Amino acid sequence: MKSTKALLLVLTMLLFLGIMHAQPYYVSTAGHNDTGDGTSGNPFRTIQFAINTAIDANESSIEIYLGYGEYVESFVNYNPDI
């Protein structure tokens, strides 16, 4: 009985951590906003597009990974919670 309760507790914690994990988005100077999906193999081109995509997806937290390069952008944040 104790092992069943412990297993349920562990599974509940793993489920909770999986739900709370931020969706990572990748940006690269060689990426594309039109054809990219924000994954490491198919990154977006601009940081702003990654931010907008995360906002549109109603992400509770955002992780954006930038590839090496120079990004010259002006940022607009439509969500004051970010």
GROMACS elastic network, one bead per residue, 0.5 to 0.9 nm:
[ bonds ]
;  ai    aj funct       b0    kb
    1     4     6  0.51532   500
    1     5     6  0.63972   500
    1     6     6  0.86826   500
    2     5     6  0.51676   500
    2     6     6  0.61214   500
    2     7     6  0.85339   500
    3     6     6  0.50039   500
    3     7     6  0.60100   500
    3     8     6  0.85536   500
    4     7     6  0.50790   500
    4     8     6  0.61800   500
    4     9     6  0.85896   500
    5     8     6  0.51073   500
    5     9     6  0.61387   500
    5    10     6  0.86484   500
    6     9     6  0.50507   500
    6    10     6  0.61925   500
    6    11     6  0.86101   500
    7    10     6  0.51369   500
    7    11     6  0.61267   500
    7    12     6  0.85157   500
    8    11     6  0.51053   500
    8    12     6  0.60191   500
    8    13     6  0.85469   500
    9    12     6  0.51207   500
    9    13     6  0.61880   500
    9    14     6  0.86576   500
   10    13     6  0.51128   500
   10    14     6  0.61861   500
   10    15     6  0.86011   500
   11    14     6  0.50785   500
   11    15     6  0.60992   500
   11    16     6  0.85279   500
   12    15     6  0.51030   500
   12    16     6  0.61135   500
   12    17     6  0.86114   500
   13    16     6  0.50417   500
   13    17     6  0.61170   500
   13    18     6  0.85139   500
   14    17     6  0.50908   500
   14    18     6  0.60562   500
   14    19     6  0.86171   500
   15    18     6  0.50767   500
   15    19     6  0.62620   500
   15    20     6  0.86880   500
   16    19     6  0.51935   500
   16    20     6  0.62173   500
   16    21     6  0.86827   500
   17    20     6  0.50949   500
   17    21     6  0.60715   500
   18    21     6  0.53616   500
   18    22     6  0.88023   500
   19    22     6  0.82443   500
   20    60     6  0.79192   500
   20    61     6  0.83259   500
   21    24     6  0.89491   500
   21    60     6  0.89364   500
   21    61     6  0.79282   500
   22    59     6  0.72741   500
   22    60     6  0.71703   500
   22    61     6  0.52553   500
   22    62     6  0.55645   500
   22    63     6  0.62331   500
   23    54     6  0.81180   500
   23    59     6  0.73111   500
   23    60     6  0.89760   500
   23    61     6  0.75229   500
   23    62     6  0.62933   500
   23    63     6  0.64258   500
   23    64     6  0.86751   500
   24    38     6  0.78558   500
   24    39     6  0.76030   500
   24    40     6  0.89360   500
   24    62     6  0.66556   500
   24    64     6  0.57850   500
   24    65     6  0.72146   500
   25    37     6  0.83457   500
   25    39     6  0.59773   500
   25    40     6  0.76440   500
   25    43     6  0.74359   500
   25    44     6  0.79391   500
   25    50     6  0.63404   500
   25    51     6  0.86610   500
   25    53     6  0.88800   500
   25    54     6  0.81161   500
   25    62     6  0.78097   500
   25    63     6  0.61488   500
   25    65     6  0.62065   500
   25    66     6  0.87086   500
   26    31     6  0.88353   500
   26    37     6  0.86386   500
   26    39     6  0.55346   500
   26    40     6  0.54999   500
   26    41     6  0.85612   500
   26    42     6  0.79613   500
   26    44     6  0.62884   500
   26    45     6  0.87506   500
   26    47     6  0.86526   500
   26    50     6  0.75498   500
   26    63     6  0.84475   500
   26    64     6  0.56870   500
   26    66     6  0.60656   500
   26    67     6  0.75056   500
   27    30     6  0.84388   500
   27    31     6  0.65271   500
   27    32     6  0.87002   500
   27    38     6  0.67367   500
   27    39     6  0.83717   500
   27    40     6  0.79975   500
   27    42     6  0.87238   500
   27    45     6  0.55465   500
   27    46     6  0.61974   500
   27    47     6  0.62985   500
   27    49     6  0.88896   500
   27    50     6  0.72029   500
   27    64     6  0.71775   500
   27    65     6  0.61735   500
   27    67     6  0.60286   500
   28    32     6  0.81752   500
   28    40     6  0.89177   500
   28    42     6  0.89342   500
   28    43     6  0.59109   500
   28    44     6  0.62402   500
   28    45     6  0.53713   500
   28    46     6  0.73263   500
   28    47     6  0.86885   500
   28    65     6  0.85980   500
   28    66     6  0.60675   500
   28    68     6  0.71462   500
   28    69     6  0.75021   500
   28    71     6  0.88848   500
   29    32     6  0.83432   500
   29    43     6  0.88803   500
   29    44     6  0.82576   500
   29    45     6  0.55468   500
   29    46     6  0.75068   500
   29    66     6  0.87286   500
   29    67     6  0.70519   500
   29    68     6  0.76568   500
   29    69     6  0.61874   500
   29    70     6  0.74048   500
   29    71     6  0.73163   500
   30    43     6  0.80326   500
   30    44     6  0.83254   500
   30    45     6  0.64858   500
   30    67     6  0.88254   500
   31    35     6  0.84062   500
   31    36     6  0.64953   500
   31    38     6  0.86901   500
   31    42     6  0.66604   500
   31    46     6  0.79465   500
   32    35     6  0.55094   500
   32    37     6  0.84723   500
   32    38     6  0.89739   500
   32    42     6  0.77664   500
   32    43     6  0.66063   500
   32    46     6  0.79848   500
   33    36     6  0.53424   500
   33    37     6  0.77850   500
   33    38     6  0.84808   500
   33    43     6  0.79159   500
   33    45     6  0.53303   500
   33    46     6  0.70281   500
   33    49     6  0.67902   500
   33    50     6  0.85997   500
   34    37     6  0.84850   500
   34    44     6  0.81003   500
   34    45     6  0.88015   500
   35    42     6  0.78891   500
   35    43     6  0.87666   500
   35    44     6  0.80466   500
   36    39     6  0.75949   500
   36    41     6  0.87261   500
   36    43     6  0.51864   500
   36    44     6  0.50636   500
   36    45     6  0.77817   500
   37    40     6  0.88728   500
   37    41     6  0.87577   500
   37    42     6  0.58033   500
   37    43     6  0.60946   500
   37    44     6  0.65436   500
   38    41     6  0.80969   500
   38    42     6  0.59646   500
   38    44     6  0.51024   500
   38    45     6  0.88697   500
   38    50     6  0.70515   500
   38    53     6  0.87953   500
   39    42     6  0.51014   500
   39    43     6  0.51894   500
   39    44     6  0.79481   500
   40    43     6  0.55775   500
   40    65     6  0.86547   500
   44    47     6  0.76014   500
   44    49     6  0.69968   500
   44    50     6  0.66047   500
   45    48     6  0.89039   500
   45    49     6  0.75279   500
   45    50     6  0.84068   500
   46    49     6  0.53442   500
   46    50     6  0.66576   500
   46    51     6  0.89151   500
   46    71     6  0.75159   500
   46    72     6  0.89724   500
   46    73     6  0.78018   500
   47    50     6  0.51262   500
   47    51     6  0.62884   500
   47    52     6  0.86717   500
   47    64     6  0.78439   500
   47    66     6  0.80162   500
   47    71     6  0.79516   500
   47    73     6  0.78255   500
   47    75     6  0.82122   500
   48    51     6  0.50461   500
   48    52     6  0.60939   500
   48    53     6  0.84930   500
   48    73     6  0.76886   500
   48    74     6  0.80087   500
   48    75     6  0.60963   500
   48    76     6  0.73348   500
   48    77     6  0.85258   500
   49    52     6  0.50579   500
   49    53     6  0.60089   500
   49    54     6  0.85706   500
   50    53     6  0.50901   500
   50    54     6  0.62210   500
   50    55     6  0.86412   500
   50    64     6  0.72215   500
   51    54     6  0.51993   500
   51    55     6  0.62122   500
   51    56     6  0.86142   500
   51    62     6  0.79305   500
   51    64     6  0.80630   500
   51    77     6  0.79793   500
   52    55     6  0.50451   500
   52    56     6  0.60311   500
   52    57     6  0.85056   500
   52    77     6  0.81970   500
   52    78     6  0.84015   500
   53    56     6  0.50834   500
   53    57     6  0.61287   500
   53    58     6  0.86296   500
   53    59     6  0.89898   500
   54    57     6  0.50540   500
   54    58     6  0.62649   500
   54    59     6  0.55208   500
   54    60     6  0.87126   500
   54    61     6  0.83868   500
   54    62     6  0.67121   500
   55    58     6  0.50035   500
   55    59     6  0.61444   500
   55    60     6  0.86993   500
   55    62     6  0.87832   500
   55    78     6  0.83548   500
   55    79     6  0.73572   500
   55    82     6  0.89190   500
   56    59     6  0.78110   500
   58    61     6  0.88390   500
   59    62     6  0.65611   500
   60    82     6  0.89914   500
   61    82     6  0.79670   500
   62    82     6  0.84221   500
   66    69     6  0.82501   500
   77    80     6  0.69858   500
   77    82     6  0.77448   500
   78    82     6  0.88213   500
   79    82     6  0.59269   500
